Amino acid sequence: MTVSPDDGPLRVHVAGLTKRFGRTLALDGFGLAAEGPLVFGIVGPDGAGKTTLLRILVGLLGRDRGSVCVLGVDPGRDATALKARLGYVPQTFSMYPTLTVDENLRFVGRCHAMPPAEFAARRAALLALADLAGFADARADTLSGGMKQKLALCGALLTRPALLVLDEPTTGIDVLARAELWTTIRDAARHALVIVSTNYLEEAERCDRILYMVGGRAVATGTPYALRRAAPIHVFHLTLLEPRPLLARDLRRAGLERVEATPRGLRIETRRRHAELQATAAALGLGSDAFEIEALDTDLETALLAFMHGVPRDPENPS
């Protein structure tokens, strides 16, 4: 029996999800668990399967194997039951280009049979929040890319959905528009589960939790802070106090994973700890008075790349 979406919690659960397009394996035993209200980010390179995953979650695409539960509903069996509680913004602009901003929102309101007073209040609040009130009479096809995305987001939020799904909503738009979009996203997350895919790691940092996926598989999940702390990599800066032109080459030959030159020395990414790095430098003939090693914070990009070469895990629940 299908659970009523009115009774379903702000939760999405996916297990063993597999999807093929011909010979291409888009999702390979994928798993996800997200519960709101919060912003849950999906991060990964192009071709990781992010769009395929989101289209399955909103019921636009079927799956080959696995289980999917969205707000208490299986979207593969009863996508219609989700519509009243779901807002979706795909990568391509999905509103009507020849209608004005106001006409587009009115069309969405009529499709959902919103009472006039509720629509008017919600419309005014969203246009103000997205800084679009001054463009209510502008045709959608005259808007900038950022404004179009904000309009699409307002349309998705009009009915106060319990789940908001956004597929790379800020790709190709300017920094100011991205900031305004994220203001709206964070406001929505006070009452909804927001699932957003992004290629921008600075946006991933703004999510409450993120999942990193590569090749259709979940590689790591957790808060950005937890992922940085739990990454199987350490970052150091080695400052040379006397010239050693070939040190970077020698450190690479000694097995350090990544060594890059900086104006003051070398930036090193390695699985070795501080004492082990000091021992490696000493073994290469560097005296203790010839260098200094400073531990640096691991940034999110470095952490995720390190997880990519390891095994899937949740840093907050390592068991």
N, C-alpha and C positions, 0 to 999 in steps of 0.2 A: 504494500500500500504506500502511495506517495505521501510524504509528510507535507502538510500545508505550509507554504512559504511564510504565512503569518506567524507560524509557530516555530519556524526554524531559527536557530541562533545565528549570530554573525560569524559564521564559521565556514571555511572551505577545506575539504579534505580530499586528497588525491592519493591513490596507491596503485603501483604497478602499471601506470598509464603508458600505453604503447600506441604509436601512430606511424603508419608508413604512407608515403606517396610513391607508389611504384617501388623502385629499389632503394629509395631514400628513407632511412629511418629517422623520422623527425623527433620522436619521443621514445625513449628506450627505458621502460620500467620506471618512469618518473614518479616521484612522490613529493607531496607538499601538504603542510598543515598550517593554516592561518586562522586566527580568531581575532575579531575586532572588538571595539573600535580602535583602529590604528592604521598606519600606512605600511603595507607589506610590499617591498620592492623586489622585482625580478630582474636580475642583472646577468648579462652574458654577452658574448660576442655575436656578431651577425651569424645567422645559421644555427644558433643554439637551440631554437625551438620555442622561443618566447611567444611569438605571435600565434603559433599553432596551439600552444597551451591555453592562451587567453581565449581563443575562438572556441575551444572545447568547453571552457568554463562557462561561457555565456550561451552555449547551446547552438552555435553557428556551424559547428563541425563535429562529426562523429568520431568515435575512437575505435581502435581495433581490439584492445584489451585493457583491463584495469577497471578500477572503481573511481567514481567521481561523485562527490556530494557537495552541493552548493546551497547554502542556506536551508539545508534539510531536503533538498530536491536533487534528483539525478537529471542534469540538463539534457542528457542523451535520450531520456524517455519522456520528459515533460518540461521542455524549455518554456512553454507558454506560462507555466505556473511561476516562473521567475520574473517575468516581465515587469510586474508591478513593483518589484523590490530591487530591480537591477538598472544601473546606468552604465553605458558602454561608450567609450570613445576610441574608435579604431585609428590606425595610422593616417589614413586618408580622410580628408574632410567629408563629413557625412551629412551635413545640413544642406538645405536647398539654396543654391547660389543666387537664384533670381528673386528670392524673397528677402525682405529686410530682416534685421536682427529681431525686431519685435514680432514680425509675422512668423518667423521660424519658431520662436518660443510659443506663440499662440497655437501653432500647429501641433507642437508637442503636447501642450496642455489639453487640446481637444482630443488627441489620440488617447490620453489617459483619463478623459472625462473629469478634469479637475474643476471643482466649483469656482465660479468667477472670482469671488473674494479671495480664496486661497491662492489662485493663480496670480492675481494682481499683487498680492503681498510678496509672494515668492519671486516673481519676476523682478520687482523693484529691488529686493534684497540682493539677488544674484547679479543684476546689472551693476549695482553699486559696488559689490564685492569685487567683481571682475573689471571694474573701471570701464564699463561699456555703456553707461547710461547716456552719454553724449552721442552714441552711435546707434540708438534704437531705430532710427528711420533710414539707416544706411543699408543698401543691398549687401548681402553676404559676399558677393563676388568682388566688391570694392574694398573689402577689408584686407589688412596685412595678414601674413601667415600667423602671427601671434594672436591677433584679434579673432581670426577664424577658429583657432584652437580654444580660445576663451569662450567663444560662442558655443562651440560644441560641448565644452565642459558645463556651461550653464544649462544647455538642453538636457544633458545627462543628469544634472543635479536637481532639475525642476521639481521632480516628484519626491524629493528627499529619499533616494534609494538607500537600502540597507547595505548594498554592495555596489561599489563603483570600480569599474575595470577600465584601465587606461593603457593603451598600447603606444609606448614611446611618444607621449603627448607633446614633448617640447623639442623634438628633433627639428632642426633647421630654423628655429626662431631665435630672436635676439635675447640678450641677457636680461633686459628689463621685462620682456614678456614672460620669460621663464620664471622670473621672481614672482610676477603677479599670478601666474598659473599656480605656483606652489603655495602662495597665500590661500588661494581658493581650495586647493587640495588639502592643506592642513586644516582648514576650517571644516571641510566635509568629514575629515577623519575624527572629529569630536563625537560623531554619532554613527559613523558608518565604518565598514571594513573597506579600505581602499587598496586595491591591488594594481600596482603600476610597474610597467616594464620601462627600463631606461638603459641607455648606453653611457650615460654620464655618471661617473663615480661620485662627483660632488653632490649629485642629486641622491644617489644611493645613501650618502651620509645623512641625508635628511629623513630617511625612512626609519620607522621604529624597528623593523626587522627586514632583513634581506635574504634572498635565496640566490646563490650563484649557480648558474647552469651552463654546461658545456656539452655539445654533442647530444642534446636531448636528455641529459642526465643531471640530477641535482648533485652538485659538488660539495657545497657547504651552505649552512643556514644559521642565522643568529642575528643578534644586533650588530651594527657596524663596529661598535667598541669590542664586543666579544670576539668577533672575527679577527680584528687586528691583534688582540692579545693572544689568541690561540693559534695563530698561523705558525706553521712549522718552519719559520725563517727568522733570522735576526739581521738587523741592519746596523752597520757601524760606519763611522768615518775614521779613516786612518790618516793622521796628519804626519807628514814626513818632516823631520827636523834637519835632515841632511839629504842631498840629492841621491836618488836611486832610480835611474831612468827605466829600468826593466822590471821594476817590482810588480807592476800590474800583470805582466806576462808570467812572472814567476808564481804569483798567487793563483792565477788561473790554472797553471800546470800543477799546482799543489792541491787542486780539487775544489777551490772556492767557486760557488755557483755563478756569481756575477761580480765583476770588478769594473768600476767606471772611474775615469779621471775626473777630478774636481780642481778648482783653482788652488786649493790648499793641500791636496793629497788624493785620496782614493775613497770612493763610496763602495761599500762591500755588502752584498747580500749573501748570507750563508746559513746553513743549518748548524754550523759550529757556534759554540758559545764564546763569551769574551775570553776566558782563559785559554780555550783551544785556539782561538785566533792569535793570541799573543804567542803561544807556543809555535804556531806555524810561522809567524814572522821571525821568531828567534831562530828557527831551523833554517831559514833562508839567509841567515847571517846578519840580521838586523839587531844591533845592540839595543838594550832597553832605553838608552838615552837618545836613540835615533828616530823614535816615533812615539805618537800618542794615539790611543784608541778611545773613541767616544761612542757609546751606544745611542742610537737614534730610535725614535718611535717608528713603528712599522705603519706605513700608510696603507690605505685600503687596497689600492691596485697591487702593491707588492704582496699583501696577504692573500688576495684572491688568486693571483698567479701561483703562489705557493700551494694553495689548496688544490688547484687544478692538477698538480702533479702528485697529489696524495690520494687519500681515500675519502669518500663522502662522510661528513660528520656534522653534528650540531655541537659547536663549542660550549654551549650552555648545558648540554646533556651528553657528555662524551661517551657514556655507556651505550 
